[in-house]
Amino acid sequence: MVVATSSFKRIVIKIGSALLVDRETGLKRDWLNSLCADVNMLREAGCEVLLVSSGAIALGRKQLGLPIKVLKLEESQAAAATGQILLARAYSEALGEYDFQAGQVLLTLGDTEERRRYINARETISTLLKLGAVPIINENDTVATSEIRYGDNDRLAARVATMVSADLLVLLSDVDGFYSGIPGKDAGAKRFDRIAEITSEIETMAGDAGTELSKGGMVTKLEAGKIAMAAGTSMVITSGKDLHPLKSLFDGGNAAWFDAKETPVTARKKWISGQMELGGSIVVDEGAARALTRGNSLLPAGVLKVTGSFSRGDVVAIVCDNGQQLGCGLVSYGAEDAGQIAGCQSDEIETILGMTSRGALIHRDNLVLRTQATRMDKSNA
């Protein structure tokens, strides 16, 4: 099935260690170069691309002469510290052939689970994309322990995809899709071209195809799919073993597509509208209220008053001067800063707060009006 790259604006691609690193010879440079050529193809089609890449421990293991076996925690961390330098350099050089800058982002579980750290990570990645760079994301294995780590990059990639509101998550695997059995072992194994919902029946079909270099398997890929689809991000599992895996995928190569029922923006707004506890409220004037109903963001100039105690990223109520609640949204400033810039023009924010920051108090993509929330509730009924 040929899929137009123009169907997607932001794509997260997960690369496993076994695809990128050979246990005997090290980095598969030809494969990496072909992947970066594919990234260039997607960028030329207007897609933003993020890469969630394993490989640091595998590269560092070889560099340090560690044996192919299960490593102790401190050995894994040492291998990650060494290999991350090699991995970043390899991506920087390969992407540099197309004049792309690579930006390294190392995450731990807390960075995608704790609200403030989540927002900081999202803003960093978003800024890299705005500047035209290609974020290279990996778990920070140098400091992560078994209690605070993902343990596989399938779920990390799904969290990243939801964090940045990606349209598509691509999991490059050692198999060309999702099968009802184990390909090569089960003669009746059938590949699913499209999956609309990850049911219990689908989950029972998942096997484990991990190796010492690739700890994933179909179980974690389905878990990644559930995370992504719930946030409005579609997912696809396809083979990454051959050169130019992304070109092959979009040219109609074998794959299993997991179709999200909503867009990332719609899913996020549904989550916002469903929050029962609001951190505070922002009272707006008539002009701001009219602007919001036309689909605009909430700017500080239209704010009359800020009440409550809330932090950046909390959900707050948006209230008209007559006390009627207009809607709610994810606020871009904490209560103290929001109060200081209330009623001010956006170009005054830097002078008042002493830092360059966001112009909108609540961005339109993070804002839900009561009429929108009603429509969402009806669509869920």
C-alpha positions as CSV (number, residue, x, y, z in Angstrom):
1,M,0.0,0.0,0.0
2,V,1.6,3.2,-1.2
3,V,1.2,6.0,1.4
4,A,1.8,9.7,0.6
5,T,4.4,11.3,2.8
6,S,2.4,14.5,2.6
7,S,-0.3,12.8,4.8
8,F,2.0,13.4,7.8
9,K,3.5,16.6,9.1
10,R,5.5,15.3,12.0
11,I,7.0,11.8,12.2
12,V,8.8,10.0,15.0
13,I,11.0,7.1,13.9
14,K,12.3,4.5,16.3
15,I,15.6,2.7,15.4
16,G,16.7,-0.4,17.4
17,S,20.2,-1.3,18.2
18,A,20.2,-4.5,16.1
19,L,19.4,-2.4,12.9
20,L,22.2,0.2,13.6
21,V,25.0,-1.8,15.2
22,D,26.6,-5.1,14.1
23,R,28.0,-7.0,17.1
24,E,31.2,-7.8,15.2
25,T,31.9,-4.8,13.0
26,G,30.2,-2.0,15.0
27,L,28.2,0.8,13.3
28,K,26.4,-0.1,10.1
29,R,27.4,3.1,8.4
30,D,25.8,2.3,5.0
31,W,22.5,1.6,6.7
32,L,22.7,4.8,8.6
33,N,23.5,6.8,5.5
34,S,20.5,5.3,3.7
35,L,18.3,6.2,6.7
36,C,19.5,9.8,6.6
37,A,18.8,9.9,2.8
38,D,15.2,8.8,3.7
39,V,15.0,11.6,6.3
40,N,16.0,14.0,3.6
41,M,13.2,12.6,1.4
42,L,10.7,13.2,4.2
43,R,12.0,16.7,4.9
44,E,11.7,17.6,1.3
45,A,8.1,16.5,1.4
46,G,7.4,18.9,4.2
47,C,7.6,16.5,7.1
48,E,9.3,17.2,10.4
49,V,11.3,14.2,11.6
50,L,12.5,13.0,15.0
51,L,14.7,10.0,15.5
52,V,14.5,7.9,18.7
53,S,17.6,5.8,18.4
54,S,19.1,3.0,20.4
55,G,22.7,2.0,19.9
56,A,24.7,3.8,22.5
57,I,25.3,0.8,24.7
58,A,25.9,-1.5,21.8
59,L,28.5,1.0,20.4
60,G,30.1,1.6,23.8
61,R,30.3,-2.1,24.5
62,K,32.4,-2.7,21.5
63,Q,34.5,0.4,22.1
64,L,35.3,-0.7,25.7
65,G,35.8,-4.3,24.7
66,L,32.9,-5.6,26.9
67,P,31.7,-9.1,26.0
68,I,28.4,-9.9,24.4
69,K,26.5,-10.9,27.5
70,V,24.1,-9.4,30.0
71,L,26.0,-6.4,31.4
72,K,26.0,-5.3,35.0
73,L,24.3,-2.0,35.6
74,E,27.5,-0.1,36.0
75,E,28.9,-1.7,32.8
76,S,25.8,-0.7,30.9
77,Q,26.1,2.9,32.1
78,A,29.8,3.0,31.2
79,A,29.1,1.7,27.8
80,A,26.3,4.2,27.3
81,A,28.6,7.1,28.4
82,T,31.1,6.0,25.8
83,G,28.7,5.0,23.0
84,Q,26.5,8.1,23.2
85,I,29.4,10.2,22.0
86,L,30.0,7.8,19.1
87,L,26.2,7.7,18.3
88,A,25.8,11.4,18.3
89,R,28.9,11.9,16.1
90,A,27.6,9.3,13.6
91,Y,24.2,11.0,13.2
92,S,25.8,14.4,13.0
93,E,28.1,13.3,10.2
94,A,25.4,11.4,8.3
95,L,22.8,14.2,8.6
96,G,25.4,16.8,7.8
97,E,25.6,15.4,4.2
98,Y,22.2,17.0,3.8
99,D,23.1,20.2,5.7
100,F,20.9,19.1,8.7
101,Q,21.9,19.8,12.2
102,A,21.5,17.0,14.7
103,G,20.3,17.8,18.2
104,Q,20.9,15.3,21.0
105,V,18.2,14.9,23.6
106,L,18.6,12.3,26.4
107,L,15.5,11.5,28.5
108,T,14.7,9.5,31.5
109,L,11.3,8.2,32.6
110,G,10.7,11.2,34.8
111,D,11.1,13.6,31.9
112,T,8.0,12.2,30.2
113,E,6.0,11.5,33.4
114,E,6.6,14.6,35.6
115,R,4.6,17.6,34.3
116,R,7.3,20.4,34.6
117,R,10.1,18.2,33.2
118,Y,7.7,17.0,30.4
119,I,7.0,20.6,29.4
120,N,10.7,21.5,29.4
121,A,11.6,18.5,27.3
122,R,8.7,19.3,24.9
123,E,9.8,22.9,24.5
124,T,13.4,21.9,23.8
125,I,12.4,19.4,21.1
126,S,9.9,21.9,19.6
127,T,12.5,24.6,19.4
128,L,15.0,22.2,17.7
129,L,12.3,21.5,15.1
130,K,11.5,25.2,14.6
131,L,15.2,25.7,14.0
132,G,15.3,23.0,11.3
133,A,17.3,20.5,13.4
134,V,16.7,16.8,13.6
135,P,16.3,15.7,17.2
136,I,18.2,12.5,18.1
137,I,16.5,11.1,21.2
138,N,17.6,8.3,23.4
139,E,17.0,7.1,27.0
140,N,19.7,8.5,29.3
141,D,21.2,5.1,30.1
142,T,24.2,6.7,31.8
143,V,22.2,7.7,34.8
144,A,19.0,5.6,34.6
145,T,18.6,2.7,36.9
146,S,16.2,-0.2,36.6
147,E,13.7,1.6,38.8
148,I,13.5,4.8,36.8
149,R,14.0,3.7,33.2
150,Y,11.8,2.6,30.3
151,G,14.0,-0.3,29.4
152,D,13.0,-0.2,25.7
153,N,12.8,2.5,23.2
154,D,9.4,1.4,21.8
155,R,7.5,2.9,24.7
156,L,9.9,5.9,24.9
157,A,9.3,6.6,21.2
158,A,5.5,6.5,21.9
159,R,5.9,8.9,24.8
160,V,8.0,11.2,22.6
161,A,5.4,11.0,19.8
162,T,2.6,12.0,22.2
163,M,4.8,14.7,23.7
164,V,5.3,16.5,20.4
165,S,1.9,15.7,18.9
166,A,3.3,13.6,16.1
167,D,1.0,12.4,13.3
168,L,2.9,9.1,12.9
169,L,5.2,6.8,14.9
170,V,7.3,4.5,12.8
171,L,8.8,1.4,14.6
172,L,11.6,0.0,12.4
173,S,11.8,-3.7,13.4
174,D,13.4,-6.9,12.4
175,V,10.0,-8.1,11.0
176,D,7.9,-6.5,8.4
177,G,4.7,-5.9,10.4
178,F,2.5,-7.6,13.0
179,Y,1.7,-11.2,12.6
180,S,-0.9,-13.6,14.1
181,G,2.0,-16.0,14.8
182,I,5.8,-16.1,14.7
183,P,6.9,-15.6,11.0
184,G,9.1,-18.5,9.9
185,K,7.9,-20.8,12.7
186,D,4.1,-20.7,12.4
187,A,3.1,-21.7,8.9
188,G,-0.3,-20.1,9.3
189,A,1.1,-16.7,10.5
190,K,-0.8,-13.9,8.9
191,R,0.4,-10.3,8.6
192,F,-2.2,-7.6,9.5
193,D,-2.1,-4.7,7.0
194,R,-4.3,-2.4,9.2
195,I,-5.3,-2.5,12.8
196,A,-8.0,-0.1,14.0
197,E,-7.9,-1.2,17.7
198,I,-5.5,-3.1,19.9
199,T,-7.9,-5.7,21.3
200,S,-7.1,-8.5,23.8
201,E,-7.2,-10.9,20.9
202,I,-4.4,-8.9,19.1
203,E,-2.4,-8.8,22.4
204,T,-2.5,-12.6,22.7
205,M,-0.8,-12.9,19.3
206,A,2.2,-10.9,20.4
207,G,5.5,-12.7,20.8
208,D,8.9,-11.7,22.0
209,A,11.6,-11.2,19.4
210,G,14.3,-9.5,21.6
211,T,18.0,-10.1,21.5
212,E,20.8,-8.9,23.7
213,L,21.1,-5.8,21.4
214,S,17.3,-5.3,21.0
215,K,15.3,-5.8,24.1
216,G,11.9,-5.0,22.5
217,G,9.6,-7.5,20.9
218,M,5.9,-7.3,19.8
219,V,4.6,-7.0,23.4
220,T,6.4,-3.6,23.9
221,K,5.4,-2.5,20.3
222,L,1.7,-3.1,21.1
223,E,2.2,-1.2,24.4
224,A,3.7,1.7,22.3
225,G,0.7,1.5,20.0
226,K,-1.8,1.9,22.8
227,I,0.1,4.9,24.1
228,A,0.3,6.5,20.7
229,M,-3.2,5.8,19.5
230,A,-4.7,7.1,22.7
231,A,-3.1,10.5,22.0
232,G,-4.1,10.6,18.3
233,T,-0.9,9.4,16.8
234,S,-1.0,6.5,14.3
235,M,1.7,3.9,14.3
236,V,3.3,1.6,11.8
237,I,5.6,-1.4,12.3
238,T,7.8,-2.3,9.3
239,S,11.1,-3.9,8.6
240,G,14.2,-1.8,8.9
241,K,16.7,-4.5,7.9
242,D,17.3,-3.4,4.4
243,L,18.7,-0.1,3.1
244,H,16.3,2.9,2.7
245,P,13.6,1.4,5.1
246,L,11.5,4.6,5.1
247,K,11.4,4.9,1.3
248,S,10.4,1.3,1.1
249,L,7.6,1.9,3.6
250,F,6.1,4.8,1.8
251,D,6.5,3.1,-1.5
252,G,4.2,0.4,-0.3
253,G,6.5,-2.0,1.5
254,N,5.1,-4.6,3.9
255,A,3.9,-3.1,7.2
256,A,1.2,-3.1,9.8
257,W,-0.6,0.2,10.2
258,F,-2.3,1.1,13.5
259,D,-4.8,3.8,12.8
260,A,-5.6,6.4,15.4
261,K,-9.2,7.5,15.6
262,E,-8.4,11.1,16.4
263,T,-5.8,13.7,15.6
264,P,-3.2,14.6,18.2
265,V,-4.9,18.0,18.7
266,T,-8.3,16.5,19.2
267,A,-7.1,13.9,21.6
268,R,-5.2,16.5,23.6
269,K,-8.2,18.8,23.8
270,K,-10.4,15.9,24.9
271,W,-7.9,15.2,27.7
272,I,-8.0,18.9,28.7
273,S,-11.8,19.1,28.7
274,G,-11.9,16.0,30.9
275,Q,-9.8,17.4,33.8
276,M,-12.0,17.6,36.9
277,E,-9.6,19.7,39.0
278,L,-8.6,23.1,37.7
279,G,-5.6,25.0,39.2
280,G,-7.2,28.4,39.0
281,S,-8.9,30.8,36.6
282,I,-8.2,33.6,34.2
283,V,-10.8,36.3,33.8
284,V,-10.9,37.8,30.3
285,D,-12.5,40.9,28.7
286,E,-15.1,40.9,26.0
287,G,-12.6,41.4,23.2
288,A,-10.6,38.4,24.3
289,A,-13.7,36.3,24.7
290,R,-14.7,37.1,21.1
291,A,-11.2,36.3,19.8
292,L,-11.3,32.9,21.6
293,T,-14.6,32.0,19.9
294,R,-13.0,32.8,16.6
295,G,-10.2,30.2,17.2
296,N,-7.4,32.6,18.5
297,S,-5.0,32.0,21.3
298,L,-5.4,33.8,24.6
299,L,-3.0,36.7,24.8
300,P,-2.1,38.6,28.0
301,A,-3.6,41.8,26.7
302,G,-7.1,40.4,27.1
303,V,-6.7,39.2,30.7
304,L,-8.4,41.2,33.5
305,K,-7.5,39.0,36.5
306,V,-5.7,35.9,37.5
307,T,-6.8,33.8,40.5
308,G,-5.7,30.6,42.1
309,S,-2.3,28.9,42.5
310,F,-1.2,27.0,39.4
311,S,2.1,26.1,37.6
312,R,3.0,26.2,34.0
313,G,1.3,23.4,32.2
314,D,-1.7,23.2,34.6
315,V,-5.3,23.3,33.3
316,V,-7.1,26.5,34.3
317,A,-10.6,27.8,33.7
318,I,-11.2,30.7,31.3
319,V,-13.9,33.0,32.7
320,C,-15.8,35.9,31.3
321,D,-16.1,39.2,33.3
322,N,-19.7,38.2,34.2
323,G,-18.6,35.0,35.8
324,Q,-19.6,32.6,33.0
325,Q,-17.0,29.9,32.3
326,L,-16.0,30.1,28.7
327,G,-13.7,27.1,28.7
328,C,-10.4,25.8,30.0
329,G,-6.8,25.3,28.8
330,L,-3.2,24.5,29.5
331,V,-1.6,27.7,30.7
332,S,1.9,28.7,29.5
333,Y,2.8,30.6,32.7
334,G,2.6,30.0,36.4
335,A,0.1,32.0,38.4
336,E,2.6,34.6,39.6
337,D,4.0,35.4,36.2
338,A,0.5,35.3,34.6
339,G,-0.6,37.9,37.1
340,Q,2.3,40.2,36.3
341,I,1.7,40.2,32.6
342,A,-2.1,40.3,32.7
343,G,-3.4,43.2,30.6
344,C,0.0,43.7,28.9
345,Q,1.0,43.5,25.3
346,S,3.0,40.4,24.2
347,D,6.1,42.5,23.3
348,E,6.2,43.8,27.0
349,I,6.6,40.3,28.5
350,E,10.4,40.2,28.3
351,T,10.7,43.6,30.0
352,I,8.3,42.6,32.8
353,L,9.5,39.0,33.5
354,G,13.1,39.6,32.5
355,M,13.2,36.7,30.0
356,T,12.1,36.0,26.5
357,S,9.1,33.7,26.6
358,R,5.9,32.6,24.9
359,G,3.5,35.3,23.6
360,A,0.3,33.4,24.3
361,L,-0.9,32.8,27.8
362,I,-2.9,29.8,26.4
363,H,-2.2,28.6,22.9
364,R,-5.3,27.8,20.8
365,D,-4.2,24.1,20.4
366,N,-4.2,23.8,24.3
367,L,-7.6,25.5,24.7
368,V,-11.1,24.0,24.8
369,L,-14.2,26.2,24.8
370,R,-17.4,24.8,26.4
371,T,-19.1,24.3,23.0
372,Q,-16.1,22.2,21.8
373,A,-16.2,20.1,25.0
374,T,-19.9,19.5,24.4
375,R,-19.2,18.3,20.9
376,M,-16.4,16.0,22.2
377,D,-18.7,14.5,24.8
378,K,-21.4,13.8,22.2
379,S,-18.8,12.2,19.8
380,N,-17.8,9.9,22.7
381,A,-21.3,8.9,23.6
